[in-house]
Amino acid sequence: MGKWFTVVGLALAAAGCSGISTTSDWDEAYDFSSLSTYAWMDQGLEGGVSEIMLRRMKVAVESDLDGKGFKKADEYTADVMLAYHTGTQDQQQYDTYGYGAGGWQGGYWGGGMTTTTVRTYTEGTLILDVIDRKSNELVWRGSATDTIDEMNSPEQRVQLVQDAVSKLLKDFPPS
């Protein structure tokens, strides 16, 4: 259940920020310079996110936004609403190793030897939406994806979440 946020991207687990892949898109006509307040949309747990990981993600997002001068407000007065989506997906990586050279050798085909190994891993994704409260329209969406390592300690999970959110919100708000 808490499998995903062992990420973020929301529980993202590889060494440091380097493995975290992020993307973002936004409404170019929207005036982000007028924003100063945000609130979280009321959402339940989703995508196998534990309450602990959800709290870590929200703390990381709020800390990043607060550092940029945004203030948390109530849902009736905030400029924008924040919503999150999370998910996991098993992926497979095929690695083939070989040695020797194949070819015609003394009247028969001689070849080298190859071995293929399959590694299954889990990839986690955090999507963060910024929605204009008055128009109820999506104005910015960012996602962070990375490999999840379920063996991480709670301290490593906190760092992972902070790194993922920091990279995700690096260029928010867009200029």
Backbone torsions as a table, in degrees:
resi	resn	phi	psi	omega
1	MET	NA	-51.1	-178.8
2	GLY	-82.1	14.0	-176.7
3	LYS	-54.0	-47.4	-175.3
4	TRP	-66.9	-53.1	-172.9
5	PHE	-73.1	1.1	169.6
6	THR	-61.0	-3.2	-179.0
7	VAL	-98.1	-91.8	-140.4
8	VAL	48.1	96.8	158.7
9	GLY	64.4	NA	NA
10	LEU	NA	139.9	0.0
11	ALA	-120.4	94.5	-170.3
12	LEU	-104.1	131.3	-174.3
13	ALA	-131.3	91.1	165.8
14	ALA	-142.4	179.6	-177.7
15	ALA	-73.0	118.1	175.9
16	GLY	64.0	-167.0	-178.1
17	CYS	-77.6	-17.3	-170.3
18	SER	-59.2	-30.9	-178.5
19	GLY	-87.3	-6.9	-176.3
20	ILE	-80.4	124.3	178.2
21	SER	-102.4	129.5	-179.7
22	THR	-127.7	151.3	172.5
23	THR	-142.2	157.9	174.3
24	SER	-150.7	157.2	178.2
25	ASP	-147.8	149.8	-178.1
26	TRP	-153.3	164.4	177.0
27	ASP	-79.5	111.0	-176.5
28	GLU	-66.7	-20.2	179.9
29	ALA	-85.7	-9.6	-176.4
30	TYR	-79.8	139.0	-179.4
31	ASP	-90.0	92.3	-179.8
32	PHE	-73.4	-20.2	-177.3
33	SER	-67.3	-18.8	-178.8
34	SER	-88.0	-3.3	-177.1
35	LEU	-80.0	138.2	175.4
36	SER	-142.0	-15.6	-177.0
37	THR	-132.2	155.0	179.5
38	TYR	-144.4	160.7	172.8
39	ALA	-147.1	156.3	177.5
40	TRP	-87.2	138.0	171.6
41	MET	-70.4	148.8	178.2
42	ASP	-75.6	111.9	-178.1
43	GLN	-133.7	152.9	172.5
44	GLY	-90.2	-178.5	176.1
45	LEU	-70.2	145.4	178.1
46	GLU	-147.9	159.7	173.9
47	GLY	62.8	25.3	178.9
48	GLY	77.7	19.2	-178.9
49	VAL	-80.5	129.9	175.3
50	SER	-80.9	159.5	177.1
51	GLU	-60.8	-35.0	179.8
52	ILE	-64.1	-46.7	-179.6
53	MET	-68.3	-35.6	177.1
54	LEU	-61.5	-43.5	177.9
55	ARG	-62.8	-42.0	178.7
56	ARG	-60.3	-43.5	-179.4
57	MET	-64.3	-45.8	-178.7
58	LYS	-64.4	-40.5	178.1
59	VAL	-62.0	-43.0	-179.8
60	ALA	-64.9	-42.9	178.7
61	VAL	-64.6	-47.2	-178.9
62	GLU	-62.5	-40.7	178.8
63	SER	-62.8	-43.2	179.4
64	ASP	-64.1	-47.5	-179.1
65	LEU	-66.2	-40.6	178.2
66	ASP	-60.8	-37.8	177.8
67	GLY	-65.5	-19.7	178.3
68	LYS	-98.2	8.0	176.1
69	GLY	93.4	2.3	177.1
70	PHE	-79.6	149.2	178.4
71	LYS	-120.7	142.3	176.6
72	LYS	-75.8	136.0	-178.3
73	ALA	-132.8	-179.8	175.9
74	ASP	-85.1	165.4	-173.9
75	GLU	-66.8	-12.4	-178.4
76	TYR	-93.7	-16.8	-177.7
77	THR	-121.7	-9.6	-177.4
78	ALA	-63.7	147.5	175.1
79	ASP	-68.6	-43.7	-178.8
80	VAL	-132.6	156.2	175.8
81	MET	-109.9	143.8	178.4
82	LEU	-108.3	136.1	175.8
83	ALA	-134.2	149.4	179.7
84	TYR	-125.1	156.2	174.6
85	HIS	-140.1	137.8	179.8
86	THR	-132.5	159.0	177.0
87	GLY	-169.0	162.4	176.3
88	THR	-130.5	155.3	177.3
89	GLN	-150.9	131.8	176.1
90	ASP	-75.7	136.2	179.1
91	GLN	-123.3	159.4	176.1
92	GLN	-126.5	139.5	176.4
93	GLN	-119.7	131.1	179.5
94	TYR	-106.7	124.8	177.8
95	ASP	-118.3	124.6	179.3
96	THR	-113.9	128.5	-179.9
97	TYR	-120.8	142.2	179.5
98	GLY	-151.0	166.4	175.2
99	TYR	-149.7	162.3	179.6
100	GLY	80.5	165.8	179.7
101	ALA	-121.1	136.2	176.5
102	GLY	-80.2	159.7	177.1
103	GLY	162.3	177.0	-179.9
104	TRP	-79.0	119.4	-176.4
105	GLN	-131.1	103.6	173.8
106	GLY	59.9	42.7	175.8
107	GLY	91.2	1.9	176.0
108	TYR	-143.8	162.6	179.3
109	TRP	-83.7	119.7	178.0
110	GLY	-111.4	143.5	-176.0
111	GLY	-136.9	166.9	173.3
112	GLY	-80.2	-166.5	-178.7
113	MET	-129.7	137.2	176.9
114	THR	-129.0	151.2	177.1
115	THR	-133.7	135.1	176.4
116	THR	-114.6	130.6	175.4
117	THR	-114.8	148.7	178.9
118	VAL	-115.5	128.8	177.2
119	ARG	-117.8	124.4	177.4
120	THR	-101.4	132.9	178.8
121	TYR	-140.0	163.5	-179.1
122	THR	-107.6	133.1	177.8
123	GLU	-109.3	133.0	179.2
124	GLY	-114.3	146.6	-179.7
125	THR	-131.8	138.4	172.2
126	LEU	-116.4	129.5	173.6
127	ILE	-116.2	130.1	178.1
128	LEU	-117.1	123.6	178.8
129	ASP	-106.6	140.3	173.2
130	VAL	-115.9	120.4	-173.2
131	ILE	-119.5	128.4	176.1
132	ASP	-64.0	124.0	-175.0
133	ARG	-65.6	-40.8	-175.7
134	LYS	-71.6	-44.5	-177.2
135	SER	-90.7	-14.2	-177.4
136	ASN	59.7	32.9	180.0
137	GLU	-110.7	142.2	176.2
138	LEU	-67.2	127.4	-179.4
139	VAL	-117.1	-17.7	178.6
140	TRP	-153.9	139.9	174.7
141	ARG	-139.6	131.9	176.3
142	GLY	-129.6	150.6	176.4
143	SER	-135.8	147.7	176.6
144	ALA	-129.7	133.9	-177.7
145	THR	-134.6	140.8	175.6
146	ASP	-161.6	170.8	176.8
147	THR	-76.6	140.4	-178.5
148	ILE	-98.6	129.8	175.4
149	ASP	-113.8	104.8	-175.7
150	GLU	-72.2	-3.8	-179.0
151	MET	-90.7	-1.0	-178.9
152	ASN	-64.7	147.5	174.7
153	SER	-77.7	164.8	176.6
154	PRO	-56.4	-37.1	179.5
155	GLU	-65.6	-39.7	178.6
156	GLN	-67.3	-35.5	178.6
157	ARG	-65.5	-41.3	177.3
158	VAL	-59.9	-46.7	-179.3
159	GLN	-63.2	-40.3	179.1
160	LEU	-60.6	-45.9	-179.9
161	VAL	-62.3	-45.9	179.8
162	GLN	-61.3	-42.9	179.5
163	ASP	-63.9	-43.5	-178.7
164	ALA	-64.2	-46.2	-178.8
165	VAL	-66.9	-40.6	178.5
166	SER	-59.9	-44.6	179.4
167	LYS	-69.0	-38.9	179.7
168	LEU	-61.9	-43.3	-175.6
169	LEU	-96.9	10.9	-176.9
170	LYS	-51.5	-44.9	-177.5
171	ASP	-107.0	25.1	176.3
172	PHE	-103.9	136.7	-3.6
173	PRO	-77.5	151.2	179.1
174	PRO	-65.2	147.4	-179.2
175	SER	-97.9	NA	NA
